[in-house]
Amino acid sequence: MDSAVFRRVLRHSLVALTLISLTTFSVSGAAAAFKNIKVGDQALPLSLQDLEGQEHSLAKYRDSEAILIFFWATWSQRSLTELDDLEKFQAQYGEKGLQILAVNVENQTMGDEDLAKIRSALGERQIDFPVLLDKGLKTYNEWGVIATPTTAIVSSEGVVTFDLSSYPTSGYLDMDRAIQKALGLYVEEEKKAEARPGYVPAREAMLHLGLGKRHAEKGFMTKALPELEKAAVADSAWADPHMYLGFVHFRQGDAEKAAASLEKAAQLDPGRAEIMWLRGYLLTADEKVDDALALLLSGESVEPQGEGSEEPSGDEKALDLTEVLALKEEGKTADAAMALEDLLAARLGEAGFAMARKKQLNAMEKMKLMMQQKQGQ
């Protein structure tokens, strides 16, 4: 390799490493996206050519309701992930006034190899918005881009209304909401302290809850927890995030947090059968059988008991506590607790909550366990 080629390769590598290192430390909503501009500032000039040599500028798109500027590179996996999502935003909001400008910041100088990589990345996708080349990283430096990728949204008045450093997990939701606000499509959900019939949760909360539930169903409680917490923040009047948080906390062994989350869920949706079952199960697991029965009998999710009662209405959510109460009256507290735990676990399992019950031991297994414990003392 001759010295000129070596210097060029070294220069490209240093630029790439610098941009990668900056990406590592970027956090959405926490770190600044640009050194020289911030939300609320007038956007800086931008005038670049696309792959075909056509000139594009912010002034050219001043009739757009909002302009999304996306600084990216093919060597950045987060850039490619966001590029895929921008395709979706273009399809969803393009006709509603959104203009996307993808500014490629591949290297300080762009050779044929760099252009081939860009064309290859675009060829794998259906990109309907301009892809511009920031040769010499002039715009990149003028704006003071800190990480790759970085995104900004500019209003029709030329003001920066949103910026995003890198592309974190929450990036899609954050950007979707910002686009809707820029286009005048976003309607803040009315928040009420009390639950109401036919309550429609905030879309963002629904998206986070769905992801959290999928993680929980697969047993990935650590991954489920932050998504459910985001859902609870996104819609403080919706009981479901708190209900699932109670379940996840229980599965993680934190009974105190589980109880607090379920109590909050019960306040938001007092008549919810699943919430009551989860609270009853939590009490039963803590050997508070009397408290669990009192809670369950106070609700409407229990089948009528005793003579003269009406026939069950066929409600699949009803609980038949006859056996549990009979065992309790006979003084068989341990058996009553086991029967109640089985009953609640079965119903919760049908509702999608796998409670991971303790293994029930038969007489021989109990004796063996006792002998092992004595030997260990």
Secondary structure as the mmCIF struct_conf table of DSSP 4:
data_model
#
loop_
_struct_conf.conf_type_id
_struct_conf.id
_struct_conf.beg_label_comp_id
_struct_conf.beg_label_asym_id
_struct_conf.beg_label_seq_id
_struct_conf.end_label_comp_id
_struct_conf.end_label_asym_id
_struct_conf.end_label_seq_id
HELX_RH_AL_P HELX_RH_AL_P1 SER A 3 THR A 24
TURN_TY1_P TURN_TY1_P1 PHE A 25 PHE A 25
TURN_TY1_P TURN_TY1_P2 SER A 28 ALA A 30
BEND BEND1 ALA A 31 ALA A 31
BEND BEND2 ALA A 33 ALA A 33
STRN STRN1 PHE A 34 PHE A 34
BEND BEND3 LYS A 35 ASN A 36
TURN_TY1_P TURN_TY1_P3 VAL A 39 GLY A 40
BEND BEND4 ASP A 41 ASP A 41
STRN STRN2 GLN A 42 GLN A 42
HELX_LH_PP_P HELX_LH_PP_P1 ALA A 43 PRO A 45
STRN STRN3 SER A 47 ASP A 50
TURN_TY1_P TURN_TY1_P4 LEU A 51 GLU A 52
BEND BEND5 GLY A 53 GLY A 53
STRN STRN4 GLU A 55 SER A 57
TURN_TY1_P TURN_TY1_P5 LEU A 58 LEU A 58
HELX_RH_3T_P HELX_RH_3T_P1 ALA A 59 TYR A 61
TURN_TY1_P TURN_TY1_P6 ARG A 62 ASP A 63
BEND BEND6 SER A 64 GLU A 65
STRN STRN5 ALA A 66 TRP A 72
TURN_TY1_P TURN_TY1_P7 THR A 74 TRP A 75
HELX_RH_AL_P HELX_RH_AL_P2 GLN A 77 TYR A 93
HELX_RH_3T_P HELX_RH_3T_P2 GLY A 94 LYS A 96
TURN_TY1_P TURN_TY1_P8 GLY A 97 GLY A 97
STRN STRN6 LEU A 98 ASN A 104
BEND BEND7 GLN A 108 THR A 109
HELX_RH_AL_P HELX_RH_AL_P3 ASP A 112 GLY A 123
TURN_TY1_P TURN_TY1_P9 GLU A 124 GLU A 124
BEND BEND8 ARG A 125 ARG A 125
BEND BEND9 PHE A 129 PHE A 129
STRN STRN7 VAL A 131 LEU A 133
HELX_RH_3T_P HELX_RH_3T_P3 LYS A 135 LEU A 137
HELX_RH_AL_P HELX_RH_AL_P4 LYS A 138 TRP A 143
TURN_TY1_P TURN_TY1_P10 GLY A 144 GLY A 144
STRN STRN8 VAL A 145 VAL A 145
BEND BEND10 ALA A 147 PRO A 149
STRN STRN9 THR A 150 SER A 155
TURN_TY1_P TURN_TY1_P11 SER A 156 GLU A 157
BEND BEND11 GLY A 158 GLY A 158
STRN STRN10 VAL A 159 VAL A 159
STRN STRN11 VAL A 160 SER A 165
BEND BEND12 SER A 166 SER A 166
TURN_TY1_P TURN_TY1_P12 THR A 169 SER A 170
HELX_RH_AL_P HELX_RH_AL_P5 GLY A 171 ALA A 182
TURN_TY1_P TURN_TY1_P13 LEU A 183 GLY A 184
HELX_LH_PP_P HELX_LH_PP_P2 GLU A 188 GLU A 190
BEND BEND13 ALA A 193 GLU A 194
TURN_TY1_P TURN_TY1_P14 PRO A 197 GLY A 198
HELX_RH_AL_P HELX_RH_AL_P6 ARG A 203 GLU A 217
TURN_TY1_P TURN_TY1_P15 LYS A 218 GLY A 219
HELX_RH_AL_P HELX_RH_AL_P7 MET A 221 ALA A 234
TURN_TY1_P TURN_TY1_P16 SER A 236 ALA A 237
HELX_RH_AL_P HELX_RH_AL_P8 ALA A 239 ARG A 251
TURN_TY1_P TURN_TY1_P17 GLN A 252 GLY A 253
HELX_RH_AL_P HELX_RH_AL_P9 ALA A 255 LEU A 268
BEND BEND14 ASP A 269 ASP A 269
TURN_TY1_P TURN_TY1_P18 PRO A 270 GLY A 271
HELX_RH_AL_P HELX_RH_AL_P10 ALA A 273 ALA A 285
TURN_TY1_P TURN_TY1_P19 ASP A 286 GLU A 287
HELX_RH_AL_P HELX_RH_AL_P11 VAL A 289 SER A 298
BEND BEND15 GLY A 299 GLU A 300
STRN STRN12 VAL A 302 VAL A 302
BEND BEND16 GLY A 306 GLY A 306
TURN_TY1_P TURN_TY1_P20 GLU A 307 GLY A 308
HELX_LH_PP_P HELX_LH_PP_P3 SER A 309 PRO A 312
TURN_TY1_P TURN_TY1_P21 GLU A 316 LYS A 317
STRN STRN13 LEU A 319 LEU A 319
HELX_RH_AL_P HELX_RH_AL_P12 THR A 322 GLU A 329
TURN_TY1_P TURN_TY1_P22 GLU A 330 GLY A 331
HELX_RH_AL_P HELX_RH_AL_P13 THR A 333 GLU A 350
TURN_TY1_P TURN_TY1_P23 ALA A 351 GLY A 352
HELX_LH_PP_P HELX_LH_PP_P4 ARG A 357 LEU A 361
HELX_RH_AL_P HELX_RH_AL_P14 ALA A 363 GLY A 376
#
